[in-house]
């Protein structure tokens, strides 16, 4: 179960530590850790907003609507088109899991939190 406030609190605690470096699984070491953490926090909020705004779309069309929403608003996600087709397919699968997992979270948020 995804709990937005827990995720935000975790990112805020990491940001407060002001790390210079950080290691990502399946990627490796980055030297601008704070930039990555701040981006992760803002993207998390952006994606929750996108999920909330596309929540009323017919379920069979919701993922496509969310992807279109992200491509218009998320400068990072927009780059998914630059990946090789097999990696794009994998990322789309993960995005579907993210969408389904966060729908319950978004459903539990007040209109102000959305």
Secondary structure as UniProt FT lines:
FT   HELIX           4..16
FT   TURN            17..18
FT   STRAND          22..24
FT   TURN            25..27
FT   STRAND          28..30
FT   HELIX           33..53
FT   TURN            54..56
FT   HELIX           59..73
FT   TURN            75..76
FT   HELIX           77..82
FT   HELIX           85..108
FT   TURN            111..113
//
